């Protein structure tokens, strides 16, 4: 029986995507329909990986918050779609650019 269990684990590990693949597939699944193999691979992986379960949960929570707080198609004067003023958006862009320069 231990030999059979070992063989089953080897087969499952070959079918199961890695954590990196699961993170990409989980994100993709929010926007498009995955193949049955991809969907089952995610489900198998999530059964054994608490970190990917946590990531998938957080990703879904962020998506829900965005949908709940997304502004309607109406844009106030001087505001961007995200609800930020143009000046605030420019400050964020500069901070991102400076951060990227520091990492180079």
HELIX and SHEET records of a PDB file:
HELIX    1   1 UNK A    2  UNK A   15  1                                  14    
HELIX    2   2 UNK A   19  UNK A   29  1                                  11    
HELIX    3   3 UNK A   36  UNK A   48  1                                  13    
HELIX    4   4 UNK A   50  UNK A   69  1                                  20    
HELIX    5   5 UNK A   86  UNK A  103  1                                  18    
END                                                                             
